[in-house]
Structures are given as structure tokens and as C-alpha cells.
Amino acid sequence: MQEIFKRILPGITPIEKERRELKIIADLLLERINSFAKQFQVKGVLVGSAARDTWISGEHDIDLFILFPETANRKTLETTGLDIARKVLFDADKIEERYAEHPYLHGMMNSYKIDVVPCFNIKDTKNIKSAVDRTPHHNNFVKKYIKTCEKDVRLAKQFLKAAGIYGSELRTHGFSGYLTELLIIHYGSFEALLKASLRWKPCTTIDIKKHATHKHGDPLVVIDPTDPKRNVAAALSLDNMCRFIDIARNFLKNPCTEYFSKPARKLVYQEEIEQLFHRRGTELIGITFHKPCIVEDTLYPQLEKMRNAVEKLLTRHDFRIINSNYIVLNADIYLIFELFETKLPMVKKHIGPPVWLKDNAEKFKAKYHKKSGNLSYIYIKDGKYTLNIQRVYTTPTSLFQSELLTCGLGKHITQIIKQDGFSTLSDHELFAIEHPEFRTFLYHLLTHKQDS
Amino acid sequence: MQEIFKRILPGITPIEKERRELKIIADLLLERINSFAKQFQVKGVLVGSAARDTWISGEHDIDLFILFPETANRKTLETTGLDIARKVLFDADKIEERYAEHPYLHGMMNSYKIDVVPCFNIKDTKNIKSAVDRTPHHNNFVKKYIKTCEKDVRLAKQFLKAAGIYGSELRTHGFSGYLTELLIIHYGSFEALLKASLRWKPCTTIDIKKHATHKHGDPLVVIDPTDPKRNVAAALSLDNMCRFIDIARNFLKNPCTEYFSKPARKLVYQEEIEQLFHRRGTELIGITFHKPCIVEDTLYPQLEKMRNAVEKLLTRHDFRIINSNYIVLNADIYLIFELFETKLPMVKKHIGPPVWLKDNAEKFKAKYHKKSGNLSYIYIKDGKYTLNIQRVYTTPTSLFQSELLTCGLGKHITQIIKQDGFSTLSDHELFAIEHPEFRTFLYHLLTHKQDS
């Protein structure tokens, strides 16, 4: 195994030249922040993997924090913070205002991705005012305890990336950088982490400082050494924890370098998809609409929400779902469902009140007695008046036409669909989309190949 | 309402000539039993509606019990009892040995249905040895307390019969004769019973003697005045109790004589059925096989069991059932299911062990990894290894061919199907069955018209 690590490390460890270049830019920007030190009582710090030497060669992220005094007021921090950030990034190639709990600036400079984030300089994490205030504390903790394990963090990150489970954002529900670092600190090495993961099960708890104050119901619980209330692994999904266990088990059984590189994207032909689809005997239905002009961090949670909402809508109307997924392709979004059926019988069971509740029973009878469109007499089943009525939606297409907009979509998706509309796509229409990435996406949907 | 009752009563009250005829036969048979009194210490008693004057004109049932001393042994009772019964019915038209807890004799004589049942003459019902030992006690209680309410019992029985909910056997799950009599004794009249039923709800308890010793979870609880442990209404189903409430409510709102006669059987045409079926958009599948040569009391519980077992079988294999029923037509039985679909996709989700259970996980992977016939990769869902495999049965026909005999049918139905086989029938084949009773049955299945 150590042999494999030795072969991987050179590819992921930044070389001296790369480090120097990053340091030059980081130092320059820090100096710029600190030029406002006297005027606003602020201080610049480099945080993140660049500060901790846990970044992977080729990654060009620089995270700079502007620390404001604990006593500063929030409004000042937000406006002055952004002002300073703008001056710091005055010569950047591209600048964008982004939002966490408060606004910060994102820019590109010599192909480096740079975040300049204002925060409060809080001594005790008990008093933090904003989630980002924790970051400098994380930085200090990792720098102090990581010792010589930076290479293990790099191996772990690369391993997680190749498995498609690195990143704590909503789109991934995976392992964040800080979580990876804490796991390495706790277990001492990447090999030890791999071996330890084989004993993980839901609710496994790691509490480096033994100071937890809360119970967490998450699949993996890693108590923040800088904040006893917080689970650093809260964003990690059960399935991604399990994927890690699964891949770790495979790797330990048969270590090889492939675990550190993403598999080459398989080229999928239309005939292959159609054959697969034919063998499965299922039905496909797609919804497509324009991509709203919002950043990924806003878009993906809304897509996740939409997928869940439409799944519930379909289930509520008796369609049985096998799988679903979405893809953003240039300016369009495709949300696809694989279903048992796309045509339901007209008949729908309608269950009324219990027979012994006189008032409800009489109202029900008055409403449905000999109503045109009834598909049965009123009968008694399990003590309740019941009858067969006409189903309103016998196809997903008619269901979507009437109820998609009201089933609980996100704000921006609702807006764009209201504005530009949406289309439904049949299996044939989906197969006809001539885009290699879309074909791979369909292939993954039909084969349940884990996206990685 | 009393007006309606007055119009109904003459049709259901036995006239003097009818009573006299019944008495002559009953007395004759009692004398025959009592001719063995000395030899075997037995005594004959007339029980049932004939003894209590609660029978309906036209009904010709005579229930005679041969009381053996409490101290007699069971074997003697069974053999001597049957011997006596055979001698009592020596000149009957047709004799049949039947079984309750022990054997008894059923015979026809001048178009009277006669049961001759041996039982123990138990003083205290606490000591009864066989369920039938209670009958003489029921007889005494009803005779003592029914007073002048015989006409109310007749009205109630006729009302229940017209609604199709009279009879406690498994086929009906309705109101027994004794239950009907107790309800009249408790409420004082048929009108009072109707009105009281509007306040019934599940677990309503009637305890005439206020001596209940057990909790019962049945829909209606009527404690046996001769046995504090027993619920006389145990066989009554929730739905039949509710049907009574429903019909009582309708009758009280608009009393008319129709409630005392079964509706004329509707004549149904093939086109009508096909139209109905087309409107519902569902699928039908039938199973037909020869009727085993067993009495109804044995056949119907087995049919009920078969219907439940096949419903479970279909549900377990992802077919969705809308309704089901069976009919015995001459020498054949038909069991019909109305389904959402008769064709399922090939794909079937197969859920394996949780990822963190190493041994199970490895067994599962060894079994399914790259297995031919897999319809997906192994993926992780809700913490468990999952994959799509080929469904074994995509149609009910193939499911029945392989699993009908092993899904838990009754003894005699299993025998006859093993011996003669069974056929499945498609919708077209079902519609082509040219039998008015079968058409009415299909019409009821598709419209949920309550069989009455």
C-alpha cells in the first residue's frame, strides 16, 4: 500500500515552484488587507488548505479572511469588509459578490481562485456571530495538530475526489476539507483512516477533544475541536459514508493507483442506451427548462429540492419511480424519471369518512351519490365509505402540465418556468439528444453507475 | 315506520297451518329421541328459532339436540349420539354426517332441514365441554326474555337477510340468529335497535347481564348472557356492522318496504361489462379450477383463504389490486382480480445488506458482482447495497403457473388443483363466459355493488 502511496504522492504534492507562486500572490493580497489595519482595526489571515499545506498540486485556491474586532457591528463588517475586499482585488480578472451568512468577494487572479471573506475575530468560539468566524479557529487547530500528516491529507482528498465524495456542499453531501483533516489528525495516517472506516457504522462518533455537548443523529459524527456543539460531518450523507467504507474495503483488499484517479468517461452510443432501456422494460419521462441565471451554490439545492418535490408528486399520484436524476447542460436543465409506467388506469379509489360519523357520512354521501363520473357505487371498506372515481392524471405529462409549478419548486426555478415554460420529453426524445455528456448521464441513470 | 312493519309482518310470520306442521314433525322426532331416554340417560330438546318462535315463514329448519349427562364421556357421546340420530332420521329423505366440534346428522324430511346434534347437558356454562353445549342455554335464555318481541326478531332477521348480512358463518361474517335475538331483547324492539345502531361505533359493547370478564377487540361486542367470557358478535365483521348502520340510517330517513326484500337481480349484458371495463381502464385476470367435492362450510373458508393468499402473492410481486372476488358456478370456481396492470417492467430492485456489515456485504458482492442478468451496477442506497435484477414474473399468469400451489391454499383446493390443474383467464375470456350469474358477478366486481 505504501508503495501505491509513493507512486501517487508526486502527482498530488505541489512542487516548490508552485508553492512559491502561490505564496507570492497570497502575501501580496495579505499586505493589501493589512494596509487597512490601522484605519479599520482589521487583520488579514490566510486560511484553508493553502495555509495548512494540505492542498493538492494543480489546485489554485486562496482563502483570505479579513478579521474585524469582536466588538465591530455587523453592518460595518459587511460594508467595510466588502469595500476592503474590492480594493484588495482591484486588479483581479473577474470579481463576483457571493453570499454565505454575509457577503464576500470571489475573484480570479493569474488562474487562482481567490475568496476574500470578512469575519469577526472571536477569541472563544462560544461567542461566534457568524459561521465563517469559525474558520480561523479551524485553521489554527489544523496547523497545530497536523504535524507531518499533510501528505496523508492529500492522499485522502485525492481518494475522496476520485470517488466523487469530496466536498460538503449540498450537491455532493460528501467529506469537507476540514473533516478530512480532522480524520487524519484523529487516526494519524490515511492508511489508519482507511482501516478504521471498516468499523464505522451509522452514528459512529469521533470526539478528538472529548468535549461534545450535544447528541447528533447524523451518519458520522465528528465533533469540532473548536466548537463542542458542532458536528463537522453533518453534511455527509449516509450513502456517501457507506461509499467510503465500500471503496476503502476494496482498496485495502487490492491496493492500486486507479483509486486515485477518476475513471475515464465512458463513451455511450444511442443504440447501447436503447438496448439497455429495452432490457429494463421501464418508461422514461423528462422535464426540461432553461437554466436560471444563478450561481451553482444556489442552483443545485433548488434542483435537489425539485427532484424531491416531483418524486413526491409522482408517488402521490400512484406512479412508481425506479430512479431519477438531473443534469445541467449548457443553458438547459433536464430532470429525468425512470418509472414503472407512464399510463395509469382511469379508476382511482376514493376513501371517505367512517360510517359511524353521521355528519361526515351524510356530507360524503350527498356529494358523491350518483355523481356523474363515478366509476363504482359507494361501498363500505374497512368501516369507511369508499368509491371509485375518475383519476385526474393518468400520465406524468398531464400531471406536470397542471401541478409542476405548485408542487414546491425553488424560487428561481419557479420563476424561470413561469417565464419560459418547460417541456416534457418521452423516451424517444431523450434518446435523440445528441450530446455525449447527456448520453453518459442517461447511461448512469439506467445502470445506477455511481456518478464519480 | 310501524305502518311499514305492519305491511311486512304478515309475509314473514308463520301461519297457524305452518306452525302446526312444524310442531308435528318436531314432536315426532323428539319422541323418537326420548325413546332412548332410559337406555342412554339422554333427553331430546327442540332448540333454535323453531323453539323460540322467531322463525320466518317459509323457513323450515328444525334443530334437535340430544342431551347426554354431564358425566358421559366424549367418545360415548359421539358414537351413541350418532347412532341415536341415525335411528331418529331413519325415514329422512337425505342424510349427511356433518361436523362442528363433533359429528352430527343433517337430514331432509318433508322439505324440512333437520339437524340432530348430540351435546352434553351442562348445568353451568363455565363447565361446557363443546361449543354446542351452549345452545340449550341460549334457547332457555331467549325463551325466558323474548316476551312479546318475536315479531321484532322476525323483522330484524328479514331486514338483515335483505341486506345480505344475516348469518355468522365465515362466508357472511354477519349477524347470527342468536345475536339478532339478543339485540332485540336488549333494545326492546326492532325500531329501538335501528335507532340505537346509529350510535354504534367500533368496540361498542352490550352486556345484558353486566357480567363480562374479558376485553374483546371486535367491532361489536355482545356478551353472551349465558357465558361471561364469550362475545356473541365475534364473527361480525366491521364492514357488515357498518353496512347495518348505513342501511338503518337510510331506512329511518325514508322507511319503505324495499328494505325487507332482496333487490331483483340485475340482468347484465356483455356490452355493458365491456363498456364499464373500458371506462375503468384496468386489467382483469381470472383463475378457474374445478370445485372440490366438499360442503359449503368447508369450501367457503378455503376460498376466503385462497383469495387472501393470492392477493398477498400478487402484492408481493408488485401487482396492484383494485378488487377481487370469487364465484362458485356449477362445478367450477372462478377467482377474479381487477388489477392496475398485468405487465410489469423487467427491472426489479434488489436490496442487500448494509454496507457496514462486512461479512454479509462480501457474500452479497460475491454473489451479484457482474452476475449475468444484472440490470444495473451494485449501488449504495440508504446505506445498503442495492441493484436491479431481472424480475422473475412480469405477468400474473406466469406468477400463478409457478407459485399458485405454494402460496398457502387450503387443503382441498390444493388437492383439486394438483389433480385437475387450473387455467388463467384474460379479460376477453372472462367477458365471453355466457352465464347471467357470472355476468352479474363481474358487474358487481367492477362496480363494487355490495352483494346482497
Chai-1 contact restraints between the chains, C-beta under 6 A:
chainA,res_idxA,chainB,res_idxB,connection_type,confidence,min_distance_angstrom,max_distance_angstrom,comment,restraint_id
A,K201,B,W356,contact,1.0,0.0,6.0,A-B,restraint_1
A,L238,B,G383,contact,1.0,0.0,6.0,A-B,restraint_2
A,D239,B,I380,contact,1.0,0.0,6.0,A-B,restraint_3
A,C242,B,V355,contact,1.0,0.0,6.0,A-B,restraint_4
A,C242,B,I380,contact,1.0,0.0,6.0,A-B,restraint_5
A,C242,B,G383,contact,1.0,0.0,6.0,A-B,restraint_6
A,R243,B,I380,contact,1.0,0.0,6.0,A-B,restraint_7
A,I245,B,V355,contact,1.0,0.0,6.0,A-B,restraint_8
A,I245,B,W356,contact,1.0,0.0,6.0,A-B,restraint_9
A,D246,B,V355,contact,1.0,0.0,6.0,A-B,restraint_10
A,R280,B,M346,contact,1.0,0.0,6.0,A-B,restraint_11
A,R280,B,V347,contact,1.0,0.0,6.0,A-B,restraint_12
A,R280,B,L375,contact,1.0,0.0,6.0,A-B,restraint_13
A,G281,B,P345,contact,1.0,0.0,6.0,A-B,restraint_14
A,G281,B,M346,contact,1.0,0.0,6.0,A-B,restraint_15
A,T282,B,P345,contact,1.0,0.0,6.0,A-B,restraint_16
A,T282,B,V347,contact,1.0,0.0,6.0,A-B,restraint_17
A,F340,B,P345,contact,1.0,0.0,6.0,A-B,restraint_18
A,P345,B,G281,contact,1.0,0.0,6.0,A-B,restraint_19
A,P345,B,T282,contact,1.0,0.0,6.0,A-B,restraint_20
A,P345,B,F340,contact,1.0,0.0,6.0,A-B,restraint_21
A,M346,B,R280,contact,1.0,0.0,6.0,A-B,restraint_22
A,M346,B,G281,contact,1.0,0.0,6.0,A-B,restraint_23
A,V347,B,R280,contact,1.0,0.0,6.0,A-B,restraint_24
A,V347,B,T282,contact,1.0,0.0,6.0,A-B,restraint_25
A,V355,B,C242,contact,1.0,0.0,6.0,A-B,restraint_26
A,V355,B,I245,contact,1.0,0.0,6.0,A-B,restraint_27
A,V355,B,D246,contact,1.0,0.0,6.0,A-B,restraint_28
A,W356,B,K201,contact,1.0,0.0,6.0,A-B,restraint_29
A,L375,B,R280,contact,1.0,0.0,6.0,A-B,restraint_30
A,S376,B,T447,contact,1.0,0.0,6.0,A-B,restraint_31
A,S376,B,H448,contact,1.0,0.0,6.0,A-B,restraint_32
A,Y377,B,T447,contact,1.0,0.0,6.0,A-B,restraint_33
A,Y377,B,H448,contact,1.0,0.0,6.0,A-B,restraint_34
A,Y377,B,K449,contact,1.0,0.0,6.0,A-B,restraint_35
A,Y379,B,H448,contact,1.0,0.0,6.0,A-B,restraint_36
A,Y379,B,Q450,contact,1.0,0.0,6.0,A-B,restraint_37
A,I380,B,D239,contact,1.0,0.0,6.0,A-B,restraint_38
A,I380,B,C242,contact,1.0,0.0,6.0,A-B,restraint_39
A,I380,B,R243,contact,1.0,0.0,6.0,A-B,restraint_40
A,G383,B,L238,contact,1.0,0.0,6.0,A-B,restraint_41
A,G383,B,C242,contact,1.0,0.0,6.0,A-B,restraint_42
A,T447,B,S376,contact,1.0,0.0,6.0,A-B,restraint_43
A,T447,B,Y377,contact,1.0,0.0,6.0,A-B,restraint_44
A,H448,B,S376,contact,1.0,0.0,6.0,A-B,restraint_45
A,H448,B,Y377,contact,1.0,0.0,6.0,A-B,restraint_46
A,H448,B,Y379,contact,1.0,0.0,6.0,A-B,restraint_47
A,K449,B,Y377,contact,1.0,0.0,6.0,A-B,restraint_48
A,Q450,B,Y379,contact,1.0,0.0,6.0,A-B,restraint_49
